[in-house]
């Protein structure tokens, strides 16, 4: 199968190599010609995933027309806030009747407050669309670490096709028709990972972090169901699974952002430390906060994170305000 991965970041690179190892014809697209040429020559991605060595069969291009020509499958691997521009550039060359879209981005668009599936359908119209998510750090997938993810798609036949294309001895794919729940879990867990990082940065201990992560799962499930996901999906790989790996892993950029906030760093300093790397939870916090206000749903962790990131609220004050909220039942 002809597969093009649109996005040369860590996750896009790991997925491109996975498909190539499964003997598919793979093209990797990135927006910067000089860097694509550098990667093609070195068979490396020094900026985003230096430990990877690209399969010799992978082709590299900075041209979106070349990348999409003859593609049976397109993988959207850019950060969420850049996907609308990418899809607009892709639209003249996209074959709705032939090409399947897999989105591995994780976020909710600012301003429109749309999920990435909604953004895609706005621009490309009706198409075969799959969301892929779950506990899957690129650093580990690129090393062949056993990993399980979930493919969300309305069409079971398409979902099962993705399973057959991606699965191998170290990468397992499950299927669900709840693509909305899958993409919401993938987006919202990045927000809560920043909260977990704040707990780490403040050295609050195991009790505190366990309580925070558990209450974040409850908040994600409650909010996600209101937004159209199935409650049980948030107990699966794209919910609890991705939440755990993102909240606890040294690889997590979002947890890193929170840790630095908990240590007293300010956002301009943290963004400088990230460099070209993107922590999706920063932008998604804003979208989630605005969606919650629009829908009048209670999201205490999201609310406090928004104040930490966008209003410079002190982490100690956040902790105090969360702990001193009025008493609640555990499930509401």
Secondary structure, DSSP 8 states (H G I E B T S, - for coil): -EEEEE--SHHHHHHHHHHHHTT-EEEEE-S-HHHHHHHHHHT-BTTTBTT----TT-EEES-HHHHHTT-SEEEE-S-GGGHHHHHHHHGGG--TTT-EEEE----B-TTT--BHHHHHHHHH-S-EEEEEESS--HHHHTTT--EEEEEE-S-HHHHHHHHHHH--SSEEEEEES-HHHHHHHHHHHHHHHHHHHHHHHTT--HHHHHHHHHHHHHHHHHHHHHTT--GGGGGSIIIIIHHHHHHH-TT-HHHHHHHHHHTT--HHHHHHHHTT---HHHHHHHHHHHHHHHHT---HHHHHHHHHHHS---HHHHHHHHHTS----S--
